[in-house]
Amino acid sequence: MEVSKISKRHFVIEIGKEQIPVEGYEHKSAAIKYLMKRRRSLLSTKAPEKIEKLFEELPKEVTIKGAQIIKTFKITWERVGKTEFEGSRYIFTIKEV
């Protein structure tokens, strides 16, 4: 019994003037993968000034281009854990426009 595998597809993430080629199974998963990378870079930063700058530069809208379909997602970022570990937790919600 052979299980068929779904292959990854090529997508292009557009954020303003920047275009990033990525692979994924669907538009939303490609967007989430990219946003998680941005979140990790924010989490690994220690300097408070740099954290503020990176947080302000987080994308608020992402467009994912597939071979035939283009989807746009609105991202809402929120800070969690504002006390001792300031800047240690950032969450986001993603909604298709």
ROVOVEX-233035 format. One line per 2 residues: number of its first residue (from 1); for each residue x, y, z negated of N, C-alpha, C. Coordinates in steps of 0.2 Angstrom, whole numbers, plus 2048, in hexadecimal, padded with zeros to 3 digits. Each point is the difference from the previous one (the first is absolute). Layout:
BEGIN
NUM) X Y Z X Y Z X Y Z ~ ...
//
This chain:
BEGIN
1) 804 7FA 800 7FC 806 800 804 806 800 ~ 800 804 805 804 806 801 7FC 806 7FE
3) 803 804 7FC 7FD 807 7FE 803 805 805 ~ 7FB 804 803 802 805 805 802 806 7FB
5) 805 803 803 803 806 7FC 7FE 806 804 ~ 7FF 805 7FD 7FE 807 803 807 804 800
7) 802 802 806 806 803 800 7FF 808 7FE ~ 806 803 7FE 800 807 7FE 7FF 804 807
9) 7FD 805 7FF 7FF 805 806 804 806 7FF ~ 802 804 805 804 806 800 7FB 806 7FF
11) 802 804 7FB 7FC 806 7FF 805 806 800 ~ 7FD 806 801 804 806 7FF 7FC 804 7FB
13) 803 802 7FA 7FD 804 7FB 802 808 802 ~ 7FB 804 800 801 807 802 7FF 804 7F9
15) 804 804 7FE 800 804 7FA 802 807 803 ~ 7FC 804 802 802 807 802 804 7FF 807
17) 806 802 800 804 800 806 804 7F9 800 ~ 800 7FD 7FA 804 7FA 7FF 7FC 7F9 803
19) 804 7FC 804 7FD 7FA 802 805 7FA 7FE ~ 7FD 7FB 7FC 803 7FB 7FE 7FE 7F9 802
21) 804 7FC 804 7FD 7FA 802 801 7FA 7FB ~ 7FA 7FD 7FF 800 7FA 7FB 7FC 7FA 803
23) 800 7FB 7FC 7FD 7FA 802 7FB 7FE 7FA ~ 7FA 7FD 802 7FB 7FE 7FB 7FB 7FC 804
25) 7FB 7FE 7FC 7FB 7FC 802 7FA 804 802 ~ 7FF 806 7FD 7FA 804 801 802 807 7FF
27) 7FC 805 802 802 807 7FF 801 802 7F9 ~ 7FB 7FE 7FC 800 802 7F9 806 7FD 7FC
29) 801 7F9 801 806 7FD 7FD 807 804 802 ~ 800 802 806 806 803 802 801 807 7FC
31) 7FA 803 7FF 800 807 7FD 802 7FF 7F8 ~ 7FD 7FB 7FD 802 7FE 7F9 807 7FE 7FF
33) 803 7FD 805 807 7FE 7FF 804 806 800 ~ 7FF 804 805 804 807 800 7FF 804 7FA
35) 7FA 801 7FE 7FE 804 7FA 804 7FD 7F9 ~ 800 7F9 800 803 7FD 7FA 808 802 800
37) 803 800 806 807 802 801 801 807 7FD ~ 7FB 804 802 801 807 7FE 7FF 801 7F9
39) 7FB 7FC 7FD 7FF 800 7F9 806 7FD 7FC ~ 804 7FB 803 806 7FD 7FC 805 805 800
41) 801 804 805 805 805 800 7FF 805 7FB ~ 7FA 802 7FF 7FE 805 7FB 801 7FD 7F9
43) 7FF 7F9 7FF 801 7FD 7FA 807 7FF 7FE ~ 804 800 805 807 7FE 7FE 804 807 7FF
45) 7FD 806 801 803 806 7FF 800 802 7F9 ~ 805 803 7FD 800 802 7F9 800 807 7FF
47) 802 804 804 800 807 7FF 7F9 803 801 ~ 7FE 804 7FB 7F9 803 800 7FF 804 806
49) 805 804 802 7FF 805 805 7FF 7FC 807 ~ 804 7FB 801 7FF 7FC 806 7FA 7FC 800
51) 7FD 7FE 7FA 7FA 7FC 800 7FA 805 802 ~ 800 806 7FE 7FB 805 802 801 801 807
53) 806 801 803 800 801 807 7FE 7FA 804 ~ 801 7FA 7FE 7FE 7FA 804 7F9 7FF 7FF
55) 7FD 802 7FA 7F9 7FF 7FF 7FC 805 805 ~ 802 806 801 7FD 805 804 801 7FE 807
57) 805 7FC 802 801 7FE 807 7FC 7FA 802 ~ 7FD 7FC 7FB 7FC 7FA 802 7FB 802 805
59) 7FF 7FB 805 7FB 801 805 7F9 800 7FD ~ 7FC 804 803 7F9 801 7FE 7FB 7FD 805
61) 803 7FF 806 7FD 7FD 805 805 7FC 805 ~ 7FE 7FA 802 804 7FB 804 7FC 7FE 806
63) 803 800 806 7FD 7FD 806 804 7FA 802 ~ 7FD 7FB 801 803 7FA 802 7FE 7FE 807
65) 805 800 805 7FE 7FE 807 802 7F9 801 ~ 7FB 7FC 802 801 7F9 803 801 801 807
67) 7FF 7FA 803 801 7FF 808 7FA 804 803 ~ 7FA 7FF 7FD 7FA 802 803 7FC 805 7FB
69) 800 7FF 7FA 7FC 803 7FB 805 805 7FC ~ 7FD 806 7FE 803 805 7FC 7FC 801 7FA
71) 803 7FF 7FA 7FC 801 7FA 803 805 7FB ~ 7FC 805 7FD 803 805 7FC 7FD 7FE 7F9
73) 805 801 7FB 7FE 7FF 7F9 801 806 7FC ~ 7FC 802 7FB 801 805 7FB 803 7FD 7FA
75) 805 803 7FD 803 7FD 7FA 800 805 7FB ~ 7FE 7FE 7FA 7FF 804 7FA 805 7FD 7FB
77) 805 804 7FE 805 7FE 7FB 7FE 803 7F9 ~ 802 7FC 7FB 7FE 802 7F9 806 7FE 7FC
79) 801 804 7FB 805 7FF 7FB 7FD 7FC 7FA ~ 803 7FB 7FE 7FE 7FC 7FA 806 800 7FB
81) 7FF 800 7FA 806 800 7FB 804 806 800 ~ 7FD 806 7FD 803 806 800 804 802 7FA
83) 801 7FB 7FB 803 801 7FA 807 7FE 800 ~ 802 7FB 7FC 807 7FE 800 803 7FE 806
85) 7FD 7FC 804 803 7FE 807 7FD 805 805 ~ 801 806 800 7FE 805 805 802 7FE 807
87) 7FC 7FF 804 802 7FF 807 801 7F8 801 ~ 7FE 7FC 7FB 802 7F9 801 7FA 7FD 804
89) 7FA 802 800 7FB 7FD 804 7FC 805 804 ~ 7FF 7FE 806 7FC 803 805 7FB 7FB 804
91) 7FA 802 800 7FB 7FC 804 7FD 803 805 ~ 7FE 7FD 805 7FD 803 806 7FA 7FC 802
93) 7FB 803 803 7FA 7FD 803 800 802 807 ~ 7FE 7FB 804 800 801 808 7F9 7FF 802
95) 7FE 805 804 7F9 7FF 803 801 802 808 ~ 7FC 7FC 804 800 801 807 7FC 805 802
97) 802 805 804 7FD 806 802 7FC 7FE 806
//
